[in-house]
Amino acid sequence: MNQALFIHNNPGIELYQLASSLPIIDYHSHLSPQEIYLDAPFDNISRLWLGADHYKWRLMRQTGIEEELITGNASDEEKFVAYAYCVSLAAGNPLYHWSKMELSMFFDIDEPLCPENAREIFKKANECIKHKALSPSRIMQLCHVERAATTDDPTSSLEYHRLILQNNKSAAHIQPTFRTDRLMMIREPDFQSYIAQLEKASGTAINNLASFKKAIIYRLDAFCALNCRMSDIGIPYFPNSIASQAESERIFSSALLGRNISDEEFSAYLGHMYLFLAQEYKERGIVMQLHLAVKRNANRLLYSLLGPDCGGDCINEPVPLENLLELFNAINDSCGMPKTILYTLNPAMYPTLLTAAGCFKNILPGPAWWFNDHLAGISQLLEMTAQYGQLALFPGMLTDSRSFLSYARHDYFRRILCNMLGDMCQKDELDFSAAKTLVKKLCYENSLALMQEVLQQ
């Protein structure tokens, strides 16, 4: 692969030599701990690329590919050929870049993927999988992944996390993340059945808000016992007020009974729970990640057929600044902010988030998320972070993916970062020694600090 890919200046190329030597700390992913533990070699490149990657599914649907060739019963080779057609024309889309990089990095294939050579590349890649015995752990080892955080529901048994630890089944340290989406969604039709799952996982009878919180704390401590350092929430709602304890008790009791809960009640309840969770995270040194401005399952028919996380989500409206500040101040007044990372799917929020973060200790802007995770989007966020705040605090890159090949995205980020810093050095706007320090911080040290130990706030 071209060493100067995305890097257009000599200082940037030199900085990239440093960046490419650093291990990867993946503090937010959706990788499967079960797959990591079982560590079975992959059957073929189509399973690796298309098995659970809604980025690629979405592109294929937009190109007009029939669902049979995306998530249906077509053969793996036919699905690969269909994807090859789509991505060969996807100029400017990050999937064009990532696919090219993944073919080069993992399969030693440097020719452009197109319909004419798709079957031959499918064959070559599959031979490479067999020759290199590409399994989850082998891929992580090749990418020098030192630590990785999965995303786990509070009701998870964490069985595979325990097995990974007990049997040394991964060269990387694998840590769970406390993902609270289903805890918050009290208006969902399956909330009562979810409560039954939480009761079983926690050994706690849940009949009121106090027992609900007790069960949550029990599960959070179980996660912490397995080296959990990260929490996360990605629901398509953000509170506009904070309910009192008494009001929250009433709302939760209604949810347990399956009664109707108004938008205003739900929002206030969310505020109460956000505050409760932040207090628990602060006490345990857990990093709180908030994903904002996302619309989930926008295509109702697609959701009814395939469920969530299938490529039917989109950018939502910005969260109002006053709502952000009300929550941040309530947390700060109550216990002090836990280390908090803010992601937004709507780039119009960047100035708001970056300047709001600067008003509070421990709030960091997260990397460009999802639809912004492209060449221009990453560059924009890095530049604005530098302009509005302190680039040296940026937490670094993550995969945010279910695909093990997505570690190519860390190389993508590193190239874009080094090009930006190198350009500053070339223009005499940044000292080269400071640029090297920033590379080490943004590509490794800051991410490691999030996951390595309980943070002293």
Secondary structure by P-SEA (a helix, b strand, c coil): cccccccccaaaaaaaaaaaabbbbbccccccaaaaaacccccccccccccccaaaaaaaaaaccccccccccccaaaaaaaaaaaaaaccccaaaaaaaaaaaacccccccccccaaaaaaaaaaaaaaaacccaaaaaaaacccbbbbbbcccccaaaaaaaaaccccccbbbbbbcccccccccccaaaaaaaaaaaaaccccccaaaaaaaaaaaaaaaaaacccbbbbbccccccbbbcaaaaaaaaaaaaacccccaaaaaaaaaaaaaaaaaaaaaabbbbbbbccccccccaaaaaccccccccccccccccaaaaaaaaaaaaacccccbbbbbbccccaaaaaaaaaaacccccccccccccccaaaaaaaaaaaaacccccccccccccccccccaaaaaaaaaaaaaaaaaaaaaccccaaaaaaaaaaaacaaaaaaccccccc
